[in-house]
Amino acid sequence: MKNKKATLLLGIVCSWLPLSAEVLNFSEAYNLALEHAHNIQASALYAKAEKEKVHQEDAQLYPQINLSAYYKKSEYEHNPTKNVTRQGLFNYGANARQVVYNPTIFSRIDLQEARSNEAHTKLELQKKELAQELFTSYVDLLKSQNKIALLEVYLQYNEVKLEELEKRYEMMLANKMDLLEMRVERDTSKIDLQKEKRLFEVYRLKFANLIGTKNFELPQLTTHQKTARAVRLMQDKISRRLDPNESLYVKRALDSVDISKYELETAQDEHMPQLSFDAAYTRFDTDDPVIDSQYNSIQYVMLTLNLPLYSGGATESRIESSRLMQQAAIEEMYEARKEVAVMYDENMARFESAAESVTMYNDAYQSAELYVEAIEKGYAHGLKSLTDLNDAKNKLYEVKFNYIENIYELVNSYIGVCIVTNDFSNLKLLDALITKKDS
């Protein structure tokens, strides 16, 4: 019994403990963001709703069959005899209608399919733009985290220099102006560090809102040969050819052109004749067939022709309005093609520049690490001062900060090319730029 109580108590305590934070790479963060993006979920539902509307339009091509029934109790007083007749009438039957020719229905089906395609394109574009927003936020966090480390080292560096300057001032080897200037440097370092820590919390909150959880840890950026291989692979896999029609921005414009085209056809079809077939069967059960109904049953078939002749100019106005909307959509499509070409060239240029800089800063970082190791050994043997050590660490973090700045540019431009070319098949290559702390 005591063992059961202990086990229960242990389970309750464990349930109160916070779950271990997960170290996220790019792909894992993106999957979480997709799950928690309410606007994307709304667009996905909207796209499904637009698809269902296509089925609604299709349904008008099939027979429309209805069953009907009613019961009526009537009382009649005849004039001038004043005789009263009471009657109960039960009516039931079925009717069916089948469209034989109605071009407007086919135009509306095409129009709704175009709207469904537009909703799907919008959904895919939102997913791609979320990737860019998320990875920008992701690298903002990494960059701010490293800047905090840089500012901490710089603050330590200034404090050591201030301490040395104060000792020299006491021995009359330094003037008060230099001492005051160094104190200003130290205080400025403190202020910059506190500002960056607050900014880091803002970045962290933004990223947490995107992925839907605050329980995560940041990985470390790789700064070794793995980075060089990752960059080379990204350069090999990135799309070197732009097909404007594959771009989601152009697809969205083309969807608008299709919508305007079918809206024009729908308006023009209002001038066309419509032919439908109707059939009905009605059965009457009554105790007096000469009053409300003289028949036991009625059945008929009928062809109905409707030929529009005049609508006060409304149809012509709708046709002209749709034609103008189509011309506007075509102009927007041409503009989208030009913008996509510019976006592609700009992102490719930024990517190539960032890839080259990342490779160089990766090499510089490794050299800076070796330099710090050498200074640490010299400091351990009394050959180097603490100021020398802090100066070496400061240079190391400066190189790493510049490295992350270029990673930031590399990620943004790479995703920009992926969005423009609508090719996200190699998005996981970004995961090679980071190393999980627990790996």
Long-range contacts (C-beta under 8 A, 24 or more apart in sequence): 18-215, 19-215, 21-215, 21-216, 21-217, 22-215, 22-216, 22-217, 23-216, 23-217, 23-218, 23-219, 23-436, 23-437, 23-438, 24-211, 24-216, 24-217, 24-218, 24-219, 25-219, 25-431, 25-434, 25-436, 26-135, 26-138, 26-427, 26-428, 26-430, 26-431, 26-433, 26-434, 27-427, 27-428, 27-430, 27-431, 29-134, 29-135, 29-138, 29-207, 29-210, 29-211, 30-130, 30-131, 30-134, 30-135, 30-427, 32-211, 32-212, 32-213, 33-130, 33-134, 33-210, 33-211, 33-212, 34-127, 34-130, 35-212, 36-210, 36-211, 36-212, 37-126, 37-130, 37-210, 39-126, 40-123, 40-126, 40-127, 40-130, 43-119, 43-122, 43-123, 43-126, 44-123, 46-119, 46-123, 47-116, 47-119, 47-120, 47-122, 47-123, 50-112, 50-115, 50-116, 50-118, 50-119, 51-116, 51-119, 53-112, 53-115, 53-116, 54-109, 54-112, 54-113, 54-116, 56-112, 57-105, 57-108, 57-109, 57-112, 58-109, 60-99, 60-102, 60-105, 60-108, 61-99, 61-105, 62-98, 63-96, 63-97, 63-98, 64-96, 64-97, 64-98, 65-94, 65-95, 65-96, 66-94, 66-95, 66-96, 67-92, 67-93, 67-94, 68-92, 68-93, 68-94, 68-95, 69-93, 72-292, 74-291, 74-292, 76-291, 85-288, 85-291, 87-286, 87-287, 87-288, 87-291, 87-292, 88-286, 88-287, 89-284, 89-285, 89-286, 89-292, 89-293, 90-284, 90-285, 90-286, 91-282, 91-283, 91-284, 91-285, 91-293, 92-282, 92-283, 93-280, 93-281, 93-282, 93-283, 93-298, 94-280, 94-281, 95-278, 95-279, 95-280, 95-281, 96-278, 96-279, 96-280, 97-276, 97-277, 97-278, 97-279, 98-276, 98-277, 98-278, 99-274, 99-275, 99-276, 99-277, 100-275, 100-276, 100-277, 100-303, 101-273, 101-274, 101-275, 102-274, 102-275, 102-276, 103-269, 103-272, 104-266, 104-269, 104-270, 104-272, 104-274, 107-262, 107-265, 107-266, 107-269, 108-262, 108-266, 110-262, 110-265, 111-259, 111-262, 111-263, 111-265, 111-266, 114-255, 114-258, 114-259, 114-261, 114-262, 115-259, 117-255, 117-258, 118-252, 118-255, 118-256, 118-258, 118-259, 121-248, 121-251, 121-252, 121-255, 122-252, 124-248, 124-422, 125-248, 125-249, 125-252, 125-419, 128-248, 128-415, 128-418, 128-419, 128-422, 128-424, 129-419, 130-210, 131-415, 131-418, 131-419, 131-424, 131-427, 132-412, 132-415, 132-416, 132-419, 133-210, 134-207, 134-210, 134-211, 135-411, 135-412, 135-415, 135-430, 136-408, 136-411, 136-412, 137-203, 137-206, 137-207, 137-210, 138-207, 138-411, 139-404, 139-407, 139-408, 139-411, 139-412, 140-203, 140-206, 140-207, 140-408, 141-200, 141-203, 141-204, 141-207, 141-218, 142-218, 142-219, 142-221, 142-404, 142-407, 142-434, 143-401, 143-404, 143-405, 143-408, 144-196, 144-199, 144-200, 144-203, 145-200, 145-218, 146-221, 146-397, 146-400, 146-401, 146-404, 147-196, 147-401, 148-193, 148-196, 148-197, 148-200, 149-397, 150-394, 150-397, 150-398, 150-400, 150-401, 151-189, 151-192, 151-193, 151-196, 152-193, 153-390, 153-393, 153-394, 153-397, 154-189, 154-394, 154-397, 155-186, 155-189, 155-190, 155-193, 156-390, 157-387, 157-390, 157-391, 157-393, 157-394, 158-182, 158-185, 158-186, 158-189, 159-186, 160-386, 160-387, 160-390, 161-185, 161-387, 162-186, 164-387, 217-437, 219-434, 219-435, 219-436, 219-437, 220-434, 220-435, 220-436, 220-437, 221-400, 221-403, 221-404, 221-407, 221-433, 221-434, 221-435, 222-432, 222-433, 222-434, 222-435, 223-362, 223-365, 223-366, 223-369, 223-400, 223-403, 224-362, 224-366, 226-432, 226-435, 227-358, 227-359, 227-362, 227-432, 227-433, 228-359, 228-362, 229-432, 230-429, 230-432, 230-433, 231-355, 231-358, 231-359, 231-410, 233-429, 233-432, 234-355, 234-410, 234-414, 234-426, 234-429, 234-430, 235-352, 235-355, 237-426, 237-429, 238-348, 238-351, 238-414, 238-417, 238-426, 239-417, 239-418, 239-421, 239-423, 242-340, 242-341, 242-344, 242-420, 242-421, 243-421, 244-337, 244-340, 244-341, 246-421, 246-422, 246-423, 247-336, 247-340, 247-420, 247-421, 247-422, 248-419, 248-422, 249-336, 249-339, 249-340, 249-343, 249-420, 250-333, 250-336, 250-337, 250-340, 251-422, 252-336, 253-329, 253-332, 253-333, 253-335, 253-336, 253-337, 254-333, 256-329, 256-332, 256-333, 257-326, 257-329, 257-330, 257-333, 259-329, 260-322, 260-325, 260-326, 260-328, 260-329, 261-326, 263-322, 263-325, 263-326, 264-319, 264-322, 264-323, 264-325, 264-326, 266-322, 267-315, 267-318, 267-319, 267-321, 267-322, 268-319, 270-308, 270-311, 270-315, 270-318, 271-308, 271-315, 272-308, 273-305, 273-306, 273-307, 273-308, 274-305, 274-306, 275-303, 275-304, 275-305, 275-306, 276-303, 276-304, 276-306, 277-301, 277-302, 277-303, 277-304, 278-302, 278-303, 278-304, 340-420, 343-416, 343-420, 344-417, 344-420, 344-421, 346-416, 347-413, 347-414, 347-416, 347-417, 347-420, 348-413, 348-417, 350-409, 350-412, 350-413, 350-416, 351-410, 351-413, 351-414, 351-416, 351-417, 353-409, 354-406, 354-407, 354-409, 354-410, 354-413, 355-410, 357-406, 357-409, 358-403, 358-406, 358-407, 358-410, 361-399, 361-402, 361-403, 361-406, 362-403, 364-399, 364-403, 365-396, 365-399, 365-400, 365-403, 368-392, 368-395, 368-396, 368-399, 368-400, 369-396, 371-395, 371-396, 372-396, 407-433
